[in-house]
């Protein structure tokens, strides 16, 4: 159940960040929000870290292509997917470490 909730929240956060990306030029804040979201959600559901990374990071390039009609391929938002993957891997490591230390 915790995995499903984490994935649902990740998808909502990803869509919200995609629309935030369309309305701002503040890349630093957006990268920070991507990292916070992907680290936190992947730490809560470390078995599904890859799906959380996709749900958080993939909506940004999709919205850039669909709404902004990005003519450059790949769109710049692909970097957001990379940031989300790195954050999810960090969250995965934190989640695994906390579970293995609790079991010991």
Backbone as a chain_set.jsonl record, in Angstrom:
{"seq": "XXXXXXXXXXXXXXXXXXXXXXXXXXXXXXXXXXXXXXXXXXXXXXXXXXXXXXXXXXXXXXXXXXXXXXXXXXXXXXXXXXXXXXXXXXXXXXXXXXXXXXXX", "coords": {"N": [[0.817, -1.193, 0.0], [1.984, 1.205, 0.756], [3.802, 1.556, -1.304], [2.112, 2.05, -3.516], [0.875, 4.444, -2.758], [3.116, 6.124, -2.62], [3.936, 6.108, -5.306], [1.7, 7.239, -6.551], [1.719, 9.817, -5.37], [4.184, 10.636, -6.369], [3.627, 10.841, -9.101], [1.725, 12.919, -9.119], [3.309, 15.002, -8.075], [5.232, 15.126, -10.108], [3.695, 16.035, -12.312], [2.829, 18.525, -11.318], [5.332, 19.787, -11.057], [6.047, 19.859, -13.722], [4.253, 21.718, -14.815], [5.03, 23.886, -13.301], [7.546, 24.252, -14.354], [6.956, 25.289, -16.871], [6.168, 27.854, -16.274], [8.211, 29.301, -15.086], [11.636, 30.452, -14.824], [13.442, 29.65, -13.012], [15.731, 27.598, -12.491], [17.332, 26.462, -10.497], [15.72, 26.246, -8.167], [13.812, 24.504, -9.139], [15.344, 22.187, -9.668], [16.107, 21.595, -7.062], [13.584, 21.024, -5.928], [12.904, 18.773, -7.452], [14.912, 16.987, -6.593], [14.367, 16.821, -3.802], [11.764, 15.725, -3.809], [12.112, 13.265, -5.232], [14.09, 11.95, -3.705], [12.854, 11.728, -1.173], [10.458, 10.264, -1.733], [11.474, 7.928, -2.91], [12.927, 6.926, -0.786], [10.887, 6.188, 0.875], [9.67, 4.148, -0.574], [11.677, 2.052, -1.529], [11.911, -0.189, -3.234], [10.637, 0.434, -5.567], [12.072, 2.488, -6.794], [12.874, 3.211, -9.368], [10.485, 3.554, -10.774], [9.377, 5.656, -9.373], [11.26, 7.631, -9.986], [10.76, 7.923, -12.739], [8.074, 8.792, -12.669], [8.289, 11.254, -11.353], [10.192, 12.699, -12.879], [9.679, 12.405, -15.679], [7.289, 13.741, -16.625], [8.034, 16.425, -17.157], [9.722, 16.681, -19.594], [7.764, 15.64, -21.327], [5.607, 17.45, -21.162], [6.938, 19.715, -22.073], [7.37, 19.044, -24.748], [4.727, 18.662, -25.659], [3.176, 20.994, -24.913], [4.799, 23.311, -25.082], [5.777, 23.003, -27.559], [8.389, 22.115, -28.273], [11.087, 22.354, -30.371], [13.566, 21.332, -30.373], [15.242, 18.32, -30.127], [16.71, 15.971, -28.073], [14.427, 17.433, -25.687], [15.188, 20.118, -23.367], [14.235, 19.438, -20.899], [14.869, 16.826, -20.411], [17.054, 16.674, -18.823], [15.922, 17.037, -16.34], [14.781, 14.566, -15.889], [17.092, 13.062, -15.548], [18.064, 14.231, -13.167], [16.003, 13.482, -11.434], [16.328, 10.705, -11.481], [18.868, 10.407, -10.3], [18.288, 11.479, -7.764], [16.352, 9.617, -6.918], [17.902, 7.32, -6.771], [19.595, 8.015, -4.667], [17.674, 8.218, -2.647], [16.839, 5.549, -2.671], [19.156, 4.294, -1.673], [19.237, 5.428, 0.894], [16.787, 4.478, 1.925], [17.219, 1.687, 1.856], [19.438, 1.467, 3.535], [18.393, 2.375, 5.956], [16.468, 0.434, 6.476], [18.001, -1.91, 6.663], [19.622, -1.319, 8.829], [17.742, -1.105, 10.833], [16.869, -3.688, 11.012], [19.016, -4.986, 12.054]], "CA": [[0.0, 0.0, 0.0], [2.878, 2.35, 0.812], [4.356, 1.736, -2.649], [1.094, 2.657, -4.377], [0.715, 5.845, -2.358], [4.328, 6.837, -3.026], [3.922, 6.264, -6.759], [0.657, 8.226, -6.852], [2.228, 11.14, -4.987], [5.252, 10.965, -7.317], [3.013, 11.267, -10.356], [1.139, 14.241, -8.889], [4.43, 15.94, -7.948], [5.821, 15.276, -11.434], [2.821, 16.888, -13.133], [2.917, 19.881, -10.775], [6.632, 20.347, -11.418], [6.05, 20.121, -15.162], [3.579, 22.989, -15.051], [5.893, 24.903, -12.701], [8.631, 24.467, -15.314], [6.471, 26.132, -17.959], [5.874, 29.21, -15.81], [9.342, 29.926, -14.412], [12.993, 30.229, -15.326], [14.283, 29.401, -11.853], [16.161, 26.21, -12.611], [17.874, 25.982, -9.226], [14.623, 25.823, -7.293], [13.192, 23.322, -9.743], [16.232, 21.046, -9.424], [15.978, 21.275, -5.642], [12.293, 20.362, -5.718], [13.006, 17.436, -8.039], [15.716, 16.149, -5.707], [13.648, 16.579, -2.548], [10.647, 14.814, -4.063], [12.544, 11.914, -5.614], [14.787, 11.326, -2.574], [11.886, 11.399, -0.132], [9.539, 9.204, -2.151], [12.214, 6.674, -3.111], [13.286, 6.405, 0.534], [9.683, 5.549, 1.415], [9.382, 2.936, -1.352], [12.926, 1.811, -2.26], [11.806, -1.233, -4.267], [10.094, 1.043, -6.781], [12.791, 3.738, -6.998], [12.933, 3.528, -10.8], [9.173, 4.037, -11.161], [9.253, 6.984, -8.766], [12.076, 8.542, -10.792], [10.033, 8.194, -13.98], [6.862, 9.568, -12.385], [8.667, 12.615, -10.97], [10.984, 13.391, -13.881], [9.235, 12.287, -17.069], [6.286, 14.712, -17.097], [8.619, 17.699, -17.603], [9.959, 16.68, -21.041], [6.516, 15.387, -22.062], [4.872, 18.712, -21.243], [7.703, 20.612, -22.945], [7.112, 18.661, -26.137], [3.311, 18.821, -26.001], [2.63, 22.332, -24.723], [5.709, 24.353, -25.548], [6.156, 22.662, -28.932], [9.847, 22.164, -28.33], [11.589, 21.881, -31.659], [14.856, 20.697, -30.13], [15.087, 16.983, -29.587], [15.793, 15.869, -26.953], [14.163, 18.709, -25.029], [16.016, 20.4, -22.202], [13.651, 18.809, -19.724], [15.419, 15.487, -20.194], [17.953, 16.811, -17.675], [15.094, 16.85, -15.15], [14.67, 13.126, -15.692], [18.371, 12.644, -14.972], [18.096, 14.672, -11.769], [15.064, 12.636, -10.687], [16.93, 9.371, -11.344], [19.92, 10.511, -9.287], [17.622, 11.63, -6.476], [15.712, 8.349, -6.547], [18.966, 6.395, -6.356], [20.001, 8.423, -3.322], [16.591, 7.792, -1.773], [16.914, 4.09, -2.592], [20.252, 3.958, -0.758], [18.811, 5.807, 2.243], [15.747, 3.539, 2.336], [17.816, 0.369, 2.104], [20.298, 1.555, 4.708], [17.571, 2.498, 7.168], [15.803, -0.84, 6.719], [18.964, -2.916, 7.083], [20.093, -0.982, 10.181], [16.638, -1.387, 11.757], [16.763, -5.143, 11.153], [20.2, -5.495, 12.802]], "C": [[0.862, 1.259, 0.0], [3.516, 2.618, -0.556], [3.367, 2.449, -3.561], [0.888, 4.126, -4.038], [1.918, 6.665, -2.795], [4.356, 7.088, -4.531], [2.865, 7.276, -7.179], [1.097, 9.64, -6.529], [3.329, 11.577, -5.951], [4.68, 11.458, -8.64], [2.396, 12.66, -10.223], [2.242, 15.294, -8.806], [5.068, 16.178, -9.31], [5.006, 16.189, -12.333], [2.869, 18.334, -12.638], [4.248, 20.546, -11.127], [6.725, 20.646, -12.915], [5.364, 21.445, -15.478], [4.325, 24.149, -14.403], [7.022, 25.256, -13.673], [8.201, 25.381, -16.452], [6.341, 27.6, -17.545], [7.055, 29.914, -15.163], [10.652, 29.635, -15.137], [13.951, 29.887, -14.207], [14.669, 27.93, -11.798], [16.658, 25.645, -11.286], [16.798, 25.489, -8.276], [13.968, 24.565, -7.84], [14.043, 22.073, -9.523], [16.147, 20.623, -7.962], [14.679, 20.556, -5.331], [12.287, 18.949, -6.294], [13.782, 16.496, -7.118], [14.977, 15.817, -4.415], [12.534, 15.552, -2.752], [11.129, 13.402, -4.355], [13.288, 11.216, -4.48], [13.777, 10.857, -1.524], [11.004, 10.221, -0.528], [10.251, 7.881, -2.387], [12.672, 6.086, -1.781], [12.084, 5.706, 1.181], [9.349, 4.233, 0.713], [10.613, 2.56, -2.185], [12.849, 0.73, -3.337], [11.328, -0.678, -5.597], [10.785, 2.37, -7.103], [12.766, 4.165, -8.462], [11.591, 4.084, -11.29], [8.906, 5.428, -10.571], [10.054, 8.002, -9.565], [11.37, 8.902, -12.097], [8.807, 9.065, -13.74], [7.179, 11.014, -12.026], [9.318, 13.352, -12.138], [10.45, 13.393, -15.299], [8.171, 13.29, -17.503], [6.881, 16.025, -17.626], [8.956, 17.667, -19.092], [8.7, 16.417, -21.864], [5.735, 16.676, -22.234], [5.611, 19.709, -22.122], [7.442, 20.3, -24.414], [5.675, 18.986, -26.523], [2.843, 20.271, -25.966], [3.52, 23.394, -25.333], [6.162, 24.116, -26.988], [7.663, 22.787, -29.135], [10.327, 21.568, -29.641], [12.941, 21.197, -31.517], [14.599, 19.315, -29.555], [16.445, 16.434, -29.234], [15.585, 17.222, -26.293], [15.039, 18.878, -23.791], [15.508, 19.752, -20.935], [14.147, 17.403, -19.462], [16.415, 15.517, -19.036], [17.184, 16.631, -16.369], [14.912, 15.367, -14.854], [15.959, 12.573, -15.082], [18.499, 13.018, -13.508], [17.179, 13.807, -10.923], [15.624, 11.23, -10.49], [18.021, 9.378, -10.284], [19.307, 10.64, -7.897], [16.98, 10.34, -6.005], [16.753, 7.305, -6.135], [19.487, 6.731, -4.962], [18.936, 7.995, -2.31], [16.557, 6.285, -1.589], [17.984, 3.675, -1.595], [19.88, 4.285, 0.685], [17.762, 4.831, 2.761], [16.296, 2.172, 2.659], [18.669, 0.395, 3.367], [19.476, 1.637, 5.989], [16.854, 1.187, 7.487], [16.786, -1.898, 7.213], [19.516, -2.595, 8.49], [18.998, -1.24, 11.222], [16.513, -2.886, 12.011], [17.906, -5.712, 11.999], [20.117, -5.291, 14.271]], "O": [[0.536, 2.249, -0.654], [3.743, 3.771, -0.922], [3.748, 3.356, -4.3], [0.741, 4.958, -4.933], [1.76, 7.781, -3.289], [4.756, 8.164, -4.975], [3.109, 8.087, -8.072], [0.878, 10.559, -7.318], [3.406, 12.752, -6.313], [5.206, 12.402, -9.229], [2.534, 13.487, -11.124], [2.121, 16.364, -9.403], [5.413, 17.314, -9.637], [5.566, 17.026, -13.04], [2.941, 19.264, -13.442], [4.284, 21.731, -11.458], [7.41, 21.585, -13.321], [5.842, 22.208, -16.316], [4.265, 25.275, -14.897], [7.404, 26.42, -13.796], [9.007, 26.17, -16.947], [6.4, 28.488, -18.395], [6.901, 31.053, -14.723], [10.756, 28.709, -15.942], [15.161, 29.837, -14.429], [14.011, 27.124, -11.139], [16.428, 24.473, -10.986], [16.946, 24.438, -7.652], [13.612, 23.664, -7.08], [13.504, 21.007, -9.221], [16.12, 19.431, -7.658], [14.664, 19.593, -4.564], [11.728, 18.033, -5.691], [13.372, 15.358, -6.888], [14.963, 14.664, -3.984], [12.385, 14.622, -1.959], [10.611, 12.442, -3.785], [13.135, 10.007, -4.304], [13.845, 9.723, -1.049], [10.823, 9.287, 0.254], [9.696, 6.821, -2.096], [12.794, 4.867, -1.659], [12.248, 4.752, 1.941], [8.811, 3.314, 1.33], [10.606, 2.725, -3.405], [13.654, 0.74, -4.268], [11.592, -1.267, -6.646], [10.148, 3.282, -7.63], [12.65, 5.354, -8.76], [11.564, 4.986, -12.128], [8.279, 6.27, -11.213], [9.584, 9.116, -9.798], [11.384, 10.061, -12.511], [8.53, 9.976, -14.52], [6.409, 11.912, -12.364], [9.018, 14.525, -12.362], [10.749, 14.315, -16.059], [8.155, 13.665, -18.676], [6.266, 16.67, -18.475], [8.513, 18.559, -19.816], [8.58, 16.919, -22.982], [5.252, 16.969, -23.327], [4.977, 20.475, -22.847], [7.309, 21.213, -25.229], [5.432, 19.529, -27.601], [2.18, 20.728, -26.897], [3.035, 24.285, -26.03], [6.858, 24.952, -27.564], [8.136, 23.469, -30.044], [10.013, 20.426, -29.975], [13.406, 20.548, -32.454], [13.829, 19.161, -28.608], [17.31, 16.443, -30.11], [16.474, 18.072, -26.335], [15.559, 17.907, -23.242], [16.273, 19.54, -19.995], [13.877, 16.84, -18.401], [16.603, 14.515, -18.347], [17.738, 16.124, -15.393], [14.891, 14.962, -13.691], [15.915, 11.715, -14.201], [18.982, 12.227, -12.698], [17.539, 13.436, -9.806], [15.415, 10.627, -9.437], [18.097, 8.466, -9.461], [19.755, 9.985, -6.956], [17.053, 10.002, -4.823], [16.5, 6.496, -5.243], [19.784, 5.835, -4.172], [19.26, 7.471, -1.244], [16.281, 5.791, -0.495], [17.748, 2.8, -0.761], [20.173, 3.51, 1.594], [17.836, 4.4, 3.911], [15.88, 1.554, 3.64], [18.631, -0.537, 4.171], [19.835, 1.029, 6.997], [16.656, 0.866, 8.659], [16.446, -2.698, 8.085], [19.838, -3.509, 9.249], [19.303, -1.558, 12.372], [16.101, -3.306, 13.092], [17.778, -6.787, 12.585], [21.034, -5.669, 15.0]]}, "num_chains": 1, "name": "protein.A"}
